[in-house]
Amino acid sequence: MKTTTSTLIKVMNKKTKIIVITALGLIAVMAFVAFVFVAAPVLGKGVSLYTRTAEVANAEKTKKPPIRTITHIKKPKNVRALYMSQCAASSNSFRKHILSLADDTEINALVIDVKDFTGTVSFPRTSEREDILQGSGCTVKDMQDFIDTLHRHGIYAIARITVFQDPLYTKVHPELAVQSKSRNAPWKDNKGLSFVDVGVRKFWDYIVAISHEARDLGFDELNYDYVRYPSDGPMSDVHFVHSDYSQRALELEKFFRYLTLKVRQPDATGYIPVLSVDLFGMTTTNKDDLTIGQVMERATPYFDYIAPMTYPSHYPRGFNGYTNPNENVYGVIDYSLKKAVARLHSTTTSIGSLAYTRIGTSTPMIFKKPQRNAQTLRPWLQDFDYGGIYDAKKVRAQIQATYDNGIYSWMLWDPANKYTREALLSHE
């Protein structure tokens, strides 16, 4: 006869039954505990939530990455900078070449794309306030490491931010773009690139967010380019929904005022970034807005430095009487900067600004403005072959014209990042 546990229980008295049942229960509990603390880590997926091992593992998962120290260096007394595209910045060979050039010559600053003509932001975004847009341009995943390297070499780091020319943002937000009247779609210039309408406040905040993040990476200065209305394209087909095109200079100045108010904020170390803006070269000689909204007097109240793009190849034939500006590079730079310095030195102007006070009630109107010195100017000079061959002699002639006007800072532009070594003085 087979004896089972249930049979034994039946023949036991009541007290014995209680003892046996209690014993069986304790055995079951002990078996469960043994499984949880011993077998589960081996047999289960991962580790049991009840083990010390699990507690350590969970702590590792939730551990935040270490906070990196943000470093900045002081602006050199006289900035001598090279432009570096974000594609070049992503290349180790280009980095080594540019660093070697800076180490051996008078170069002490780099202007690096952090948002280029494609709209691509080159560094990993951290903002939780804005959409992270994935563009088609080059990216620099170790941008902060690169900036740290520049600082170790004593190189001042300037972030270049292309503003209103942004085909990426207009693709995501076509309703905020400059519009084509005929196609009921974003307008495009001759290169097929679209622009955000200057008056879009949401986009202003997008630029502010990128600026803050660039500052927090360690960039010492923020430089803004393409801060203008579009020009090169079918302008008869253009339509502006978010701004008054007839008041271009005023609309652009509103952006300048908003930008400087929001961006001149200290980072975690208390550092407030230096701000500069790129303007068309002829803003130094013209007092109208060149149909793009740029007027020098309406930019100077909001930026530490004005960077006119005085590339001789971009001036029209007949400028200052020159049949071919490319053959008169010293004259182009000299004439342009003389005009700019005189306007900066003046304490009055006929050009109105949100930052200026009108003097009296007479006409034409005259406005009182702060005097700025020549060092407010930091021109872009040409080191690329367009309209002619720009050798060391031509590059150096532009630099000399800058010095002859009491301006001792400059920046060289070559979209290919291949600079003329012979035009640069050896490191002092």
One Martini backbone bead per residue (centre of mass of N, CA, C, O) as a GRO file, in nm:
protein
  428
    1MET     BB    1   0.095   0.037   0.024
    2LYS     BB    2   0.065   0.370  -0.049
    3THR     BB    3   0.232   0.636   0.108
    4THR     BB    4   0.112   0.950   0.189
    5THR     BB    5   0.081   1.260   0.312
    6SER     BB    6  -0.233   1.251   0.333
    7THR     BB    7  -0.250   0.982   0.493
    8LEU     BB    8  -0.091   1.072   0.741
    9ILE     BB    9  -0.277   1.308   0.821
   10LYS     BB   10  -0.534   1.139   0.877
   11VAL     BB   11  -0.389   0.967   1.130
   12MET     BB   12  -0.361   1.211   1.276
   13ASN     BB   13  -0.372   1.423   1.503
   14LYS     BB   14  -0.437   1.751   1.547
   15LYS     BB   15  -0.158   1.843   1.657
   16THR     BB   16   0.019   1.701   1.447
   17LYS     BB   17  -0.093   1.845   1.200
   18ILE     BB   18   0.005   2.131   1.271
   19ILE     BB   19   0.309   2.065   1.271
   20VAL     BB   20   0.336   1.964   0.979
   21ILE     BB   21   0.223   2.208   0.828
   22THR     BB   22   0.427   2.410   0.939
   23ALA     BB   23   0.680   2.271   0.827
   24LEU     BB   24   0.602   2.279   0.528
   25GLY     BB   25   0.587   2.588   0.510
   26LEU     BB   26   0.882   2.648   0.586
   27ILE     BB   27   1.010   2.496   0.350
   28ALA     BB   28   0.884   2.668   0.124
   29VAL     BB   29   1.002   2.941   0.205
   30MET     BB   30   1.302   2.856   0.193
   31ALA     BB   31   1.301   2.783  -0.108
   32PHE     BB   32   1.225   3.065  -0.218
   33VAL     BB   33   1.459   3.222  -0.100
   34ALA     BB   34   1.684   3.062  -0.237
   35PHE     BB   35   1.599   3.134  -0.524
   36VAL     BB   36   1.616   3.443  -0.513
   37PHE     BB   37   1.927   3.462  -0.393
   38VAL     BB   38   2.056   3.236  -0.598
   39ALA     BB   39   1.908   3.149  -0.871
   40ALA     BB   40   1.804   3.407  -1.015
   41PRO     BB   41   2.075   3.527  -1.120
   42VAL     BB   42   2.110   3.272  -1.311
   43LEU     BB   43   1.813   3.205  -1.443
   44GLY     BB   44   1.749   3.478  -1.498
   45LYS     BB   45   1.696   3.804  -1.626
   46GLY     BB   46   1.946   3.906  -1.488
   47VAL     BB   47   1.855   4.059  -1.183
   48SER     BB   48   1.742   4.068  -0.884
   49LEU     BB   49   1.569   4.310  -0.690
   50TYR     BB   50   1.673   4.158  -0.402
   51THR     BB   51   1.971   4.222  -0.454
   52ARG     BB   52   2.275   4.368  -0.423
   53THR     BB   53   2.350   4.348  -0.717
   54ALA     BB   54   2.104   4.507  -0.817
   55GLU     BB   55   2.156   4.773  -0.673
   56VAL     BB   56   2.420   4.834  -0.823
   57ALA     BB   57   2.310   4.821  -1.111
   58ASN     BB   58   2.099   5.047  -1.081
   59ALA     BB   59   2.300   5.267  -1.004
   60GLU     BB   60   2.454   5.259  -1.274
   61LYS     BB   61   2.213   5.336  -1.457
   62THR     BB   62   2.152   5.624  -1.289
   63LYS     BB   63   2.413   5.739  -1.340
   64LYS     BB   64   2.561   6.030  -1.396
   65PRO     BB   65   2.740   6.206  -1.578
   66PRO     BB   66   3.001   6.384  -1.563
   67ILE     BB   67   3.079   6.707  -1.498
   68ARG     BB   68   3.207   6.938  -1.700
   69THR     BB   69   3.439   7.171  -1.740
   70ILE     BB   70   3.420   7.500  -1.813
   71THR     BB   71   3.611   7.677  -2.060
   72HIS     BB   72   3.787   7.991  -2.089
   73ILE     BB   73   3.928   8.252  -2.283
   74LYS     BB   74   4.083   8.528  -2.347
   75LYS     BB   75   4.082   8.780  -2.546
   76PRO     BB   76   4.268   8.893  -2.764
   77LYS     BB   77   4.374   9.195  -2.842
   78ASN     BB   78   4.448   9.058  -3.130
   79VAL     BB   79   4.266   8.920  -3.380
   80ARG     BB   80   4.372   8.612  -3.561
   81ALA     BB   81   4.173   8.450  -3.799
   82LEU     BB   82   4.017   8.140  -3.889
   83TYR     BB   83   3.827   7.953  -4.090
   84MET     BB   84   3.606   7.662  -3.993
   85SER     BB   85   3.453   7.409  -4.087
   86GLN     BB   86   3.269   7.134  -3.987
   87CYS     BB   87   3.421   6.937  -4.166
   88ALA     BB   88   3.706   7.012  -4.075
   89ALA     BB   89   3.648   6.967  -3.764
   90SER     BB   90   3.597   6.642  -3.823
   91SER     BB   91   3.904   6.642  -3.907
   92ASN     BB   92   4.211   6.541  -3.807
   93SER     BB   93   4.389   6.655  -4.036
   94PHE     BB   94   4.282   6.945  -4.026
   95ARG     BB   95   4.344   7.002  -3.736
   96LYS     BB   96   4.650   6.967  -3.749
   97HIS     BB   97   4.699   7.184  -3.961
   98ILE     BB   98   4.573   7.430  -3.811
   99LEU     BB   99   4.737   7.402  -3.549
  100SER     BB  100   5.012   7.434  -3.682
  101LEU     BB  101   4.959   7.715  -3.799
  102ALA     BB  102   4.905   7.852  -3.524
  103ASP     BB  103   5.174   7.774  -3.379
  104ASP     BB  104   5.363   7.920  -3.622
  105THR     BB  105   5.178   8.175  -3.605
  106GLU     BB  106   4.962   8.459  -3.558
  107ILE     BB  107   4.746   8.270  -3.498
  108ASN     BB  108   4.460   8.292  -3.227
  109ALA     BB  109   4.199   8.196  -3.403
  110LEU     BB  110   3.870   8.036  -3.441
  111VAL     BB  111   3.609   7.987  -3.688
  112ILE     BB  112   3.331   7.778  -3.613
  113ASP     BB  113   3.100   7.579  -3.716
  114VAL     BB  114   2.756   7.522  -3.571
  115LYS     BB  115   2.589   7.658  -3.820
  116ASP     BB  116   2.509   7.612  -4.139
  117PHE     BB  117   2.371   7.635  -4.461
  118THR     BB  118   2.193   7.366  -4.391
  119GLY     BB  119   2.126   7.383  -4.058
  120THR     BB  120   2.340   7.228  -3.923
  121VAL     BB  121   2.432   7.103  -3.619
  122SER     BB  122   2.752   7.004  -3.511
  123PHE     BB  123   2.657   6.948  -3.226
  124PRO     BB  124   2.537   6.803  -2.959
  125ARG     BB  125   2.233   6.826  -2.839
  126THR     BB  126   2.059   6.949  -2.514
  127SER     BB  127   1.795   7.062  -2.566
  128GLU     BB  128   1.444   7.059  -2.436
  129ARG     BB  129   1.293   7.303  -2.605
  130GLU     BB  130   1.386   7.174  -2.877
  131ASP     BB  131   1.417   7.055  -3.167
  132ILE     BB  132   1.602   6.792  -3.313
  133LEU     BB  133   1.774   6.852  -3.601
  134GLN     BB  134   1.852   6.655  -3.889
  135GLY     BB  135   2.109   6.703  -4.090
  136SER     BB  136   2.343   6.692  -4.381
  137GLY     BB  137   2.576   6.779  -4.233
  138CYS     BB  138   2.837   6.812  -4.051
  139THR     BB  139   2.985   6.661  -3.756
  140VAL     BB  140   3.096   6.721  -3.398
  141LYS     BB  141   3.109   6.509  -3.134
  142ASP     BB  142   3.396   6.646  -3.002
  143MET     BB  143   3.385   6.959  -2.951
  144GLN     BB  144   3.482   6.998  -2.658
  145ASP     BB  145   3.757   6.869  -2.700
  146PHE     BB  146   3.850   7.067  -2.917
  147ILE     BB  147   3.833   7.321  -2.746
  148ASP     BB  148   4.033   7.229  -2.533
  149THR     BB  149   4.268   7.216  -2.732
  150LEU     BB  150   4.270   7.509  -2.814
  151HIS     BB  151   4.321   7.623  -2.531
  152ARG     BB  152   4.598   7.481  -2.491
  153HIS     BB  153   4.701   7.661  -2.752
  154GLY     BB  154   4.569   7.957  -2.722
  155ILE     BB  155   4.281   7.939  -2.865
  156TYR     BB  156   4.027   8.121  -2.982
  157ALA     BB  157   3.673   8.048  -2.967
  158ILE     BB  158   3.449   8.065  -3.251
  159ALA     BB  159   3.104   8.075  -3.317
  160ARG     BB  160   2.930   7.995  -3.610
  161ILE     BB  161   2.603   8.138  -3.704
  162THR     BB  162   2.367   8.057  -3.913
  163VAL     BB  163   2.062   8.192  -3.965
  164PHE     BB  164   1.821   8.254  -4.201
  165GLN     BB  165   1.974   8.042  -4.351
  166ASP     BB  166   1.741   7.747  -4.347
  167PRO     BB  167   1.647   7.451  -4.493
  168LEU     BB  168   1.576   7.278  -4.244
  169TYR     BB  169   1.366   7.450  -4.094
  170THR     BB  170   1.177   7.493  -4.348
  171LYS     BB  171   1.104   7.193  -4.377
  172VAL     BB  172   0.965   7.169  -4.092
  173HIS     BB  173   0.872   7.502  -4.126
  174PRO     BB  174   0.724   7.630  -4.395
  175GLU     BB  175   0.539   7.864  -4.263
  176LEU     BB  176   0.826   8.031  -4.172
  177ALA     BB  177   0.896   8.105  -4.448
  178VAL     BB  178   0.987   8.231  -4.719
  179GLN     BB  179   0.772   8.300  -4.986
  180SER     BB  180   0.611   8.176  -5.274
  181LYS     BB  181   0.373   8.300  -5.478
  182SER     BB  182   0.359   8.074  -5.711
  183ARG     BB  183   0.397   7.797  -5.510
  184ASN     BB  184   0.320   7.787  -5.212
  185ALA     BB  185   0.625   7.804  -5.098
  186PRO     BB  186   0.932   7.801  -5.035
  187TRP     BB  187   1.169   8.005  -5.104
  188LYS     BB  188   1.444   8.029  -5.349
  189ASP     BB  189   1.746   8.062  -5.439
  190ASN     BB  190   2.001   8.013  -5.669
  191LYS     BB  191   2.091   7.754  -5.469
  192GLY     BB  192   1.821   7.635  -5.322
  193LEU     BB  193   1.781   7.824  -5.075
  194SER     BB  194   1.631   7.892  -4.767
  195PHE     BB  195   1.431   8.117  -4.560
  196VAL     BB  196   1.373   8.272  -4.275
  197ASP     BB  197   1.174   8.479  -4.139
  198VAL     BB  198   1.272   8.749  -3.952
  199GLY     BB  199   0.989   8.759  -3.761
  200VAL     BB  200   1.042   8.481  -3.613
  201ARG     BB  201   1.032   8.412  -3.281
  202LYS     BB  202   1.079   8.106  -3.264
  203PHE     BB  203   1.356   8.124  -3.411
  204TRP     BB  204   1.501   8.300  -3.215
  205ASP     BB  205   1.497   8.085  -2.987
  206TYR     BB  206   1.661   7.878  -3.141
  207ILE     BB  207   1.920   8.052  -3.155
  208VAL     BB  208   1.953   8.091  -2.852
  209ALA     BB  209   1.988   7.792  -2.777
  210ILE     BB  210   2.243   7.745  -2.946
  211SER     BB  211   2.411   7.961  -2.808
  212HIS     BB  212   2.412   7.841  -2.523
  213GLU     BB  213   2.543   7.569  -2.602
  214ALA     BB  214   2.804   7.686  -2.715
  215ARG     BB  215   2.892   7.821  -2.456
  216ASP     BB  216   2.883   7.546  -2.282
  217LEU     BB  217   3.134   7.421  -2.446
  218GLY     BB  218   3.349   7.699  -2.464
  219PHE     BB  219   3.286   7.925  -2.623
  220ASP     BB  220   3.397   8.269  -2.641
  221GLU     BB  221   3.235   8.324  -2.914
  222LEU     BB  222   2.965   8.479  -3.106
  223ASN     BB  223   2.882   8.433  -3.454
  224TYR     BB  224   2.686   8.612  -3.701
  225ASP     BB  225   2.522   8.496  -3.992
  226TYR     BB  226   2.281   8.566  -4.205
  227VAL     BB  227   2.163   8.861  -4.112
  228ARG     BB  228   1.905   8.854  -4.340
  229TYR     BB  229   1.777   8.914  -4.629
  230PRO     BB  230   1.711   8.813  -4.920
  231SER     BB  231   1.856   8.836  -5.282
  232ASP     BB  232   1.951   8.573  -5.451
  233GLY     BB  233   1.683   8.591  -5.669
  234PRO     BB  234   1.333   8.578  -5.719
  235MET     BB  235   1.203   8.867  -5.591
  236SER     BB  236   0.917   8.882  -5.738
  237ASP     BB  237   0.830   8.599  -5.567
  238VAL     BB  238   0.824   8.729  -5.292
  239HIS     BB  239   0.703   8.649  -4.944
  240PHE     BB  240   0.601   8.814  -4.632
  241VAL     BB  241   0.438   8.711  -4.333
  242HIS     BB  242   0.632   8.799  -4.057
  243SER     BB  243   0.712   9.069  -4.215
  244ASP     BB  244   0.825   9.400  -4.306
  245TYR     BB  245   0.984   9.469  -4.594
  246SER     BB  246   0.973   9.793  -4.577
  247GLN     BB  247   1.119   9.730  -4.266
  248ARG     BB  248   1.398   9.580  -4.256
  249ALA     BB  249   1.588   9.726  -4.052
  250LEU     BB  250   1.392   9.709  -3.814
  251GLU     BB  251   1.344   9.402  -3.806
  252LEU     BB  252   1.645   9.333  -3.757
  253GLU     BB  253   1.686   9.498  -3.496
  254LYS     BB  254   1.493   9.335  -3.323
  255PHE     BB  255   1.670   9.086  -3.326
  256PHE     BB  256   1.924   9.205  -3.203
  257ARG     BB  257   1.795   9.288  -2.935
  258TYR     BB  258   1.699   9.006  -2.849
  259LEU     BB  259   1.964   8.852  -2.863
  260THR     BB  260   2.135   9.015  -2.658
  261LEU     BB  261   1.942   8.977  -2.417
  262LYS     BB  262   1.951   8.648  -2.418
  263VAL     BB  263   2.275   8.585  -2.455
  264ARG     BB  264   2.376   8.779  -2.221
  265GLN     BB  265   2.452   8.510  -2.042
  266PRO     BB  266   2.562   8.330  -1.796
  267ASP     BB  267   2.728   8.072  -1.708
  268ALA     BB  268   2.836   7.851  -1.467
  269THR     BB  269   3.105   8.053  -1.446
  270GLY     BB  270   3.005   8.360  -1.546
  271TYR     BB  271   3.019   8.368  -1.850
  272ILE     BB  272   3.018   8.617  -2.108
  273PRO     BB  273   2.974   8.643  -2.427
  274VAL     BB  274   3.096   8.728  -2.716
  275LEU     BB  275   2.979   8.951  -2.984
  276SER     BB  276   2.921   8.897  -3.340
  277VAL     BB  277   2.889   9.041  -3.682
  278ASP     BB  278   2.797   8.987  -4.016
  279LEU     BB  279   2.859   9.203  -4.294
  280PHE     BB  280   2.842   9.364  -4.555
  281GLY     BB  281   3.087   9.547  -4.694
  282MET     BB  282   2.892   9.798  -4.792
  283THR     BB  283   2.808   9.902  -4.502
  284THR     BB  284   3.056  10.108  -4.482
  285THR     BB  285   2.940  10.300  -4.741
  286ASN     BB  286   2.643  10.249  -4.688
  287LYS     BB  287   2.310  10.376  -4.568
  288ASP     BB  288   2.163  10.168  -4.671
  289ASP     BB  289   2.025   9.820  -4.681
  290LEU     BB  290   2.073   9.663  -4.961
  291THR     BB  291   1.784   9.499  -4.935
  292ILE     BB  292   1.862   9.329  -4.636
  293GLY     BB  293   1.872   9.525  -4.354
  294GLN     BB  294   2.168   9.637  -4.350
  295VAL     BB  295   2.295   9.854  -4.085
  296MET     BB  296   2.546   9.950  -3.900
  297GLU     BB  297   2.397  10.140  -3.682
  298ARG     BB  298   2.188   9.886  -3.619
  299ALA     BB  299   2.429   9.695  -3.486
  300THR     BB  300   2.634   9.829  -3.279
  301PRO     BB  301   2.452   9.825  -3.006
  302TYR     BB  302   2.467   9.473  -2.995
  303PHE     BB  303   2.785   9.455  -3.049
  304ASP     BB  304   3.125   9.415  -3.006
  305TYR     BB  305   3.150   9.318  -3.317
  306ILE     BB  306   3.232   9.411  -3.652
  307ALA     BB  307   3.209   9.204  -3.969
  308PRO     BB  308   3.313   9.290  -4.256
  309MET     BB  309   3.286   9.159  -4.594
  310THR     BB  310   3.587   9.259  -4.757
  311TYR     BB  311   3.571   9.130  -5.050
  312PRO     BB  312   3.687   9.228  -5.347
  313SER     BB  313   3.519   9.022  -5.534
  314HIS     BB  314   3.228   9.160  -5.418
  315TYR     BB  315   3.280   9.404  -5.588
  316PRO     BB  316   3.202   9.630  -5.808
  317ARG     BB  317   3.246   9.771  -6.081
  318GLY     BB  318   3.357  10.102  -5.988
  319PHE     BB  319   3.452  10.094  -5.717
  320ASN     BB  320   3.610  10.375  -5.641
  321GLY     BB  321   3.706  10.354  -5.963
  322TYR     BB  322   3.735  10.045  -6.008
  323THR     BB  323   3.752   9.824  -6.258
  324ASN     BB  324   3.918   9.607  -6.060
  325PRO     BB  325   3.914   9.511  -5.740
  326ASN     BB  326   4.123   9.267  -5.757
  327GLU     BB  327   4.358   9.494  -5.836
  328ASN     BB  328   4.259   9.668  -5.545
  329VAL     BB  329   4.277   9.561  -5.243
  330TYR     BB  330   4.380   9.790  -5.071
  331GLY     BB  331   4.169  10.005  -5.157
  332VAL     BB  332   3.913   9.862  -5.065
  333ILE     BB  333   3.983   9.838  -4.764
  334ASP     BB  334   4.063  10.129  -4.701
  335TYR     BB  335   3.798  10.271  -4.783
  336SER     BB  336   3.597  10.106  -4.611
  337LEU     BB  337   3.731  10.160  -4.325
  338LYS     BB  338   3.729  10.465  -4.321
  339LYS     BB  339   3.421  10.492  -4.325
  340ALA     BB  340   3.364  10.324  -4.070
  341VAL     BB  341   3.530  10.482  -3.861
  342ALA     BB  342   3.381  10.752  -3.891
  343ARG     BB  343   3.102  10.643  -3.801
  344LEU     BB  344   3.190  10.541  -3.518
  345HIS     BB  345   3.305  10.818  -3.405
  346SER     BB  346   3.046  10.933  -3.422
  347THR     BB  347   2.773  11.107  -3.227
  348THR     BB  348   2.618  11.122  -3.503
  349THR     BB  349   2.308  11.059  -3.701
  350SER     BB  350   2.075  10.990  -3.974
  351ILE     BB  351   2.032  10.712  -3.833
  352GLY     BB  352   1.803  10.522  -3.710
  353SER     BB  353   1.728  10.384  -3.373
  354LEU     BB  354   1.631  10.212  -3.091
  355ALA     BB  355   1.911  10.333  -2.939
  356TYR     BB  356   1.835  10.624  -3.023
  357THR     BB  357   1.838  10.986  -3.005
  358ARG     BB  358   1.674  11.254  -3.083
  359ILE     BB  359   1.759  11.575  -3.219
  360GLY     BB  360   1.515  11.739  -3.199
  361THR     BB  361   1.291  11.860  -3.496
  362SER     BB  362   1.450  11.863  -3.730
  363THR     BB  363   1.526  11.870  -4.082
  364PRO     BB  364   1.688  11.634  -4.089
  365MET     BB  365   1.737  11.380  -3.894
  366ILE     BB  366   1.899  11.357  -3.569
  367PHE     BB  367   2.124  11.138  -3.388
  368LYS     BB  368   2.223  11.004  -3.092
  369LYS     BB  369   2.543  10.838  -3.030
  370PRO     BB  370   2.771  10.622  -2.960
  371GLN     BB  371   3.104  10.590  -2.936
  372ARG     BB  372   3.330  10.413  -3.148
  373ASN     BB  373   3.597  10.229  -3.213
  374ALA     BB  374   3.802  10.070  -3.439
  375GLN     BB  375   3.799   9.789  -3.270
  376THR     BB  376   3.506   9.707  -3.359
  377LEU     BB  377   3.658   9.614  -3.601
  378ARG     BB  378   3.652   9.282  -3.790
  379PRO     BB  379   3.756   9.186  -4.074
  380TRP     BB  380   3.701   9.022  -4.362
  381LEU     BB  381   3.931   8.835  -4.556
  382GLN     BB  382   4.087   8.731  -4.855
  383ASP     BB  383   4.172   8.353  -4.923
  384PHE     BB  384   4.050   8.328  -5.227
  385ASP     BB  385   3.984   8.219  -5.563
  386TYR     BB  386   3.808   8.510  -5.679
  387GLY     BB  387   3.869   8.703  -5.958
  388GLY     BB  388   4.146   8.571  -5.866
  389ILE     BB  389   4.469   8.560  -5.739
  390TYR     BB  390   4.536   8.481  -5.390
  391ASP     BB  391   4.812   8.572  -5.264
  392ALA     BB  392   5.030   8.682  -5.033
  393LYS     BB  393   5.027   8.976  -5.133
  394LYS     BB  394   4.715   9.020  -5.120
  395VAL     BB  395   4.668   8.943  -4.829
  396ARG     BB  396   4.873   9.146  -4.702
  397ALA     BB  397   4.740   9.405  -4.814
  398GLN     BB  398   4.482   9.383  -4.647
  399ILE     BB  399   4.616   9.389  -4.369
  400GLN     BB  400   4.754   9.666  -4.404
  401ALA     BB  401   4.492   9.831  -4.439
  402THR     BB  402   4.395   9.774  -4.158
  403TYR     BB  403   4.633   9.903  -3.999
  404ASP     BB  404   4.608  10.193  -4.144
  405ASN     BB  405   4.313  10.213  -3.964
  406GLY     BB  406   4.356  10.105  -3.661
  407ILE     BB  407   4.333   9.788  -3.722
  408TYR     BB  408   4.428   9.462  -3.547
  409SER     BB  409   4.188   9.288  -3.659
  410TRP     BB  410   4.127   8.961  -3.818
  411MET     BB  411   3.978   8.757  -4.091
  412LEU     BB  412   4.000   8.454  -4.267
  413TRP     BB  413   3.869   8.344  -4.591
  414ASP     BB  414   3.812   7.987  -4.670
  415PRO     BB  415   3.604   7.737  -4.767
  416ALA     BB  416   3.858   7.519  -4.787
  417ASN     BB  417   4.086   7.573  -4.564
  418LYS     BB  418   4.332   7.701  -4.759
  419TYR     BB  419   4.603   7.861  -4.652
  420THR     BB  420   4.841   8.122  -4.675
  421ARG     BB  421   5.133   8.090  -4.522
  422GLU     BB  422   5.303   8.338  -4.648
  423ALA     BB  423   5.093   8.561  -4.516
  424LEU     BB  424   5.213   8.470  -4.241
  425LEU     BB  425   5.340   8.527  -3.952
  426SER     BB  426   5.543   8.437  -3.735
  427HIS     BB  427   5.577   8.340  -3.429
  428GLU     BB  428   5.666   8.541  -3.150
   0.00000   0.00000   0.00000
